[in-house]
Amino acid sequence: MSDAPERWTQATVYADMWVDPADDPRNSEGTSPDGELATLQEYIKDYRLTLRMKCEGLDPEQLARRSVPPSTMSLLGLVRHLAEVERDWRNWVRPDDPAPKLYGPRDSDFDGAVGEQSVVDGAFADLAREQAATDAVVAAYPDLGTRVGHDGLAIRELLVHRVEEYARHCGHADLLRECIDGRVGQ
């Protein structure tokens, strides 16, 4: 016997989906967004939503459950990490007015991800606030070629990096969720 949960999906149409297409809030009917900026924003929105979906229906202990030793990665840690990363991205754009770390020194975002409801609530509130703040800063630069910060980072590069960061961590979230309760799907 194994302690591993049985794999399952809520989807009934496609076995590799998280939910049925008609119930997937990430799916938008019609054509794709027009233009590079709208496309990048759509990908960021969808990956943010994917992370939230992977966390839905879990209690604080499950959200804080670590992957495999010695890793400190957990779904709750990913939420806290991405809140911290959103803040860091703003600091790249506005390095002369840096916001302090949310959770403390390196890896505190993961180390402090404990299975308490107040920590879960705080992490999701932090993530929503930091996402909105970063979105507002980036919105001030509609020209994707605009270079910002001390390193002259192009806004385009920042947006692509945001897509990459969320996509990578959503892959981690897939595996973490499957280990917690066996639920699979993209």
Phi, psi and omega in degrees: 000149181237151175277356181292133179289155177287139180289140178205163175222151176280340184289144177244346182270308179234124185295340182265008181262154177287316176220168177295146182309322180293338181257000185273112181292347178279338181279126175244133179285152177100201185276162178287165181299151176272127173093160183295314182299311181298323179294313179297318179297322179295317178296317179299314180302313183293320178291323175300316179294322177301315179300315179299318180298322180293338181266343185298142174081005180255148177273170183304320180296318179294317179298328182270356183298129181282155182288269180226137180300143005267013182298145175258010184289137175210166176299316178297321176298322177296319178299312179295318179299315182289331172297316179296319181294318177304316178297318179299319179299321176296322178295331175294320182286319183237070185290343181279350179225061187290139173278144180289164176302141178288316191244002179109198185295175183320133177071004176294332178298320178277317183297326182272006181277084182253155187283062177236138184302323180295325178290319177298310181300317179296320181296315181291325175294317178300315182298312180299316180295315182291322177298313181297319180294318178294317177303318181295319179295313182293326180298339178287354182234076182291341176275111185295344179274354180299132180258136185227164175073177181296328183269359180065039179292130177285141177305323177304313181297319178298316180294318178295320178297323177297316177300312182299316182297312179294319181298315180299314183285334173292328173296318175298317181299323177305310183290320179298314181296318180299322178291331183284306185224007176085357183288132181235169176132152183284000000 
